[in-house]
Amino acid sequence: MEDISFKIVVADPSHKVYSTQITDEMENSAKARGTGIAKRTPAYVETKMDEGKAVIALTSDGIWAGFCYIEAWGHGKYVANSGLIVAPQFRKYGLARKIKQEIFKLSRKKYPDSKIFGLTTGAAVMKINSELGYIPVSYSDLTDDQEFWKGCQSCVNYEILMAKNKQNCLCTAMLYDPNAKKNHTEELALRENFKKEIKLFDRWVRLKKFIMLRLNKSKDNVKSIFL
């Protein structure tokens, strides 16, 4: 593998030239996974750059390599690190983990008392989140801010989310609570499981996707899954 160095910095207005490239790749990646994400426009991404609520990864040659941004909900009580994306040609360099680490640091700096949560269908992202101190939670532990859930309307799985009354979907919910009891035995054990048994979590994600997409053909059955 070619040795490539990346610079990950807090995005600013000078990075707006990459906004369309970023949102196009977000959409393409979602289509490839067949799961969908909340769709974002270049203008939305540029707003995050203006606010200093995003990080961007570039090569030494100035080629865009990755991106992630912060969203705040419930008057800042909850924060989400959203839109994590890595350009296809740079997906074998551990860049996603580095970007997640930097956006997590930025979130803690800007919102030190906020709970940080995420929704993901990727086992690899779940593993990275676990290493940062997130734990899997139910959807009821997330923000009840309706503006957040409106963001899911452009996702291809929105019908499943609504059929489950916003209590479940293909995504797995994970949460970092800065006020949680430190060194909790069960939480530490869970993080170790993510590190050692990532293949099991990957199987779980694929099984959940298979079952929920299949049962989505019958709305009555969807309402009974994972109750």
Disulfide bonds with the S-S distance in Angstrom:
none
